Amino acid sequence: EALDIRLKILEDSHLNVAELYNLEGSALNGQGKFEEAMTMHKKALEIQLDKHGNRHVIVADTYYNMGHVLTNQNQHTKARVMFQQAFDIYLELHGEAHEDVLDVRKRMATVLALQGQHEE
């Protein structure tokens, strides 16, 4: 409902709309509506890339969210790609010891374990 209201007030490419798409995507992921969740995250990412470019923490957050959806769909290879993109951005912006870097590294290891592989 909040998304519908904001879409009526704001233009489709507004960063607040992207934030709402991300929140909606996360909620849908939690409900097991993975295709819809991914659609919301992709809409958010499109706006964020347009406004911030590909080296911004918000963009990394969206890649991270997309990795979660893909993990829940057992699409582990695609999830690894999303988590790797998030990792690269977080690492560049925050450095190795930051909690975002450590968290996404843990997620990547989890995906590898789910695939029956060992971290390289």
Buried (B, 14 or more C-beta within 10 A) or exposed (E): EEBEEBBEEEEEEBBEBBBBBBBBBBEBBEEEBBEBBBBBBEBBBBBBBEBBEEEBBBBBBBBBBBBBBBBBBEBBEBBBBBBBBBBBBBBEBBEEEEEBBEBBBEBBBBBBEEEEEEEE
